[in-house]
C-alpha cells in the first residue's frame, strides 16, 4: 500500500514524524515537501533532529502570493501523483501546502486523508481557515483531535469518515518527555517569558507589530522571542530596530527540541501560533494567545490559555495567575498516529 504525504511548512514536519513512525512496516510512504518553508532552521533541521527520512520529492516552491504559491504546488504535486499512483494522499493541518495537496488528490479521485481536521476559528480572513474548511469538505477520512472538532464538522454537514483519534502533536510531546529528550537543550536563561508571533494580523501592520513589541518590552520579566522570518522581514521593512527593545532577546527560529525546552523552562508563553498553545498546555505552562479567537478552545478551560487582542495591558497579571489544573487527557493519550494508520489501511482495503 502506497501513500503520498504532503508537507511543506514547519508545523507539518513535526506532525509528519509520528505518522512516519507509525507507518513503518505497514505502509510505503512517499513524502512530498513543497518547499513552502525552505530556510535551514525552518525545514532541514527538523528532519535531522528527528531523524526523519528525507523527502522523496522536494518542490522548492518557496514564498509568494497565496494563489501563485498554491498553484505552483498543485502543478508539481499533480505530476508526482500521476507518476507514483498512490492508494491515498495524507495532508496535515491548514497551510497552503495542505490545500494544494488536497485539491490535487480530490481532482484525481485519490482518497484523501486529513490529519487535524475539524478545527475552526470562524475567521474567514485567516488563510488557514479557508484552507481547512475546503480540505475537510473534500476529505474521505477526517482525523479530529476533539469533540468540538467533531461538532464543527457536524454543523457543516460532514459526518462520514470522521474519527476522533486525538492530536498527533501530543504523540510527539509524549515521546519527547518520556524519553527525556529536552534535557540537553535546556536554555541557560532563567525567569523569562517565551514569545513567538508571526500571524498576519499581528505583523502585517506597522502600528500593530509595534504595539505588540512595546507591550513585551514593558513586561515584568525578560522576554525571549523566537523570530519567525515573516516577522523579521516585516520589522525590517517597517524600519523597526529590534535592538531598541532591551527587554526582548530575539533568537533565530529554534529546532523542535530547543523550542520545547525554551517553553518548558519559561514562566509562560506569549504566542499567536496554533500548535504552541497545545504544547504549552501539555507542558503545563501558562499561555497568552494574542488573537481574538482560537481553534483550540479546550485549552481555555481553567484559564490555562487566555485570549487577548485589542488591549494587551493585562498580559502581566494574566501570566502570573497559574491554572489550578490541567486535563492530562486533553487531545488524546498520545497514540493517535497508529490509530490513523490503521483506519487508513482499513479504508483502502
Ligand atoms: C505558514 C502557514 C501558517 C503556519 C506557519 C508556521 C499558510 C497560509 N500559513 O505561515 O499557518 O502557522 O506557516 O510557520 O500556509 N520565509 C522565509 N523562510 C522560510 C519560510 C518563510 O524567509 O523558510 C518568509 C518569507 O518572507 C515568506 C514569509 O516568511 O514570505 C511567510 O511564509 P509563508 O510560508 O508564506 O507563510 P507563514 O507566514 O510562514
Boltz pocket constraint, residues with backbone or C-beta under 6 A from the ligand:
constraints:
  - pocket:
      binder: B
      contacts: [[A, 9], [A, 10], [A, 11], [A, 36], [A, 37], [A, 38], [A, 39], [A, 42], [A, 43], [A, 63], [A, 64], [A, 94], [A, 95], [A, 96], [A, 97], [A, 127], [A, 128], [A, 198], [A, 228], [A, 229], [A, 230], [A, 233], [A, 273], [A, 274]]
      max_distance: 6.0
